[in-house]
Amino acid sequence: MHTTDLKNVVIRRAFREDCPPMMELIKELAVYEKAPDEVTVTMEHFIETGFGANPIWWAFVAEMNGKVVAFALYYIRYSTWKGTRMYLEDIIVNEPYRCHGLGSMLMDALIEEAKEKKFHGISWQVLDWNTPAIRFYEHYNVKFDGEWVNVMLNL
């Protein structure tokens, strides 16, 4: 992909029909993050939680020539100190399309969405070894917080 190809990119809200290519990108990310067997969400659950009666996540996709090549998925979290915030779960760009501006286009769409919905900010996590992602986020004047520890309870 060449930078000039960006004129062929459409950033839009995700539709139910985008779930299969989004799931393929999720699996690609899991391989990149050295956890290919950790993706256990079913397609049915993914679709229902994004497009069912009570969606809990929303997404933007980057489409080129009718093909979804990247997406950004978020949900709403609540801070007792700050109020509503966007939680960016993932920005995933198909490997051949990385480093050409798609991530920035998606991030800009997320920032605009957060402003329109009057969220008080955007939060997310990044693996400490994912240098390309860290460099990408540094362009947004972000604050990295090493003070908090991730805690999970799997059921």
N, C-alpha and C positions, 0 to 999 in steps of 0.2 A: 504494500500500500504506500502511496506517496502522499505527502501533505496536501497536494493539490486535489486529491480525491475527497477531501473533507467536504467539498461542495456537494457531494453525493450522499452525505450523512444526514439522516433525519433523526432528531431527538424527539421522542414522543412518550406519552404515557403508555405503560404496558397494558396489553389486552390479554384476556384468558388464553387466546391462541398463541401467545408468546411463551407460555409456560414450558413447553418441551424444549425450545432452544435455550431458555434461561436455565433449565435444569442441566442441560449439557455444559453450560458455562460454569455452573456450580460444581459439577464433577471435575471440570478442568481446574478450577481453583483448588479443590481438595487435593488433587495430585500435586499441584504447585506447592501447597502448604504441607506436603508430606503426610497427608492423612486421607488417602483415597477411600478407605473403608469407613470413614466417619460420616459420610452422607447417608442418612437412614430415612430421611423424609420421603414419603411416597408422593407420586405425582398427584394423586387424588387429594391428599392433605395440602400440598402446595397450592393447588388450584382453589380449593375450598377456602383456605385462609387468606387468599388474595382476592378472590372474585366471588365468594359465596355471599350468603345473606349478611354476614358481619365481618367484613374484611379487617384484618389486623396488620396488613402490610400493603405498601404501595411501591410502585417502581416506575422508572423511566428506562426506556431502551434506546440504544443507538442502532439504527437500521441502515444498511447499505445495500442498495439494489434488491430490496425486499427481504434481506437476510438480517436477523438480529445478531450483531457481532459484539455487543456489550450491553450491560445494564447496571443500574444503581437501584438498590432496594432499601427502603427505610420503613420504620414504624415510629409511632409516637411514644415517648416516655414522659414521665412526669417527675419533676424535681420539686421536693417540698420547699426548696430554697428559691428556685427560679421559675417554676411553673412548667408549661409544656415545652418540650424540646424534641427535635427530630433526632432519632437514633439511626445512623447510617449503618446498616448491617453489612453491606458489601457494595463495592464497585468492582465489577469483573469485566475485563476486556479480553476477548479472544486473543491468544498469543500473537498471531501474525499482525494484529491491528494495534498492538501496544506502542506507546511512545509516538503517537501521531496526533494527539489532541482529543481523542474520544473521551478519555477520563476527565479532562478539563471541561468538555462540553456537558458531560453528565453532572459533574460537580457544580457547574454554574446553574444547571436546571434545579438541582437540589437546593442551592442557596436561594434562588428565586422563589421556589416553593416554600421554603422556611419563612422567608420574609412575607410572602403573601398570606400565609396562615398565622402570621404573628407569633411564631415560635421564638423562644428566647435564646436559641442557639442550636447547634448541631454537635452531637457527640458520636464517637466511634472508637474502635480499637484497631491497632495495627500491631502485627507481630514484630518484636524487637529486631529480628534478623531480616525483615523484609525492607531492605535498603531502598529499592526502587519506589515502593509505596511511601516510605518515610520522606524521601526527597520530593515526591509529588505533593504530599500534604504540606510540606514546608513552604510551598509557594502561596499558601493561603493564610499565612500569618497565624498559624494555629499554636495552641499551647499543648505541649506534651506533658502529661502528668505521670510521673513515676512513683507517686506516693500511694495510690490506691492499688489494692491487690484484687485480682479477679477471683470470684468465688462462684462455684456452681454446685447445684444439687441435682443430680440426674435421677429421674424417677422411672 
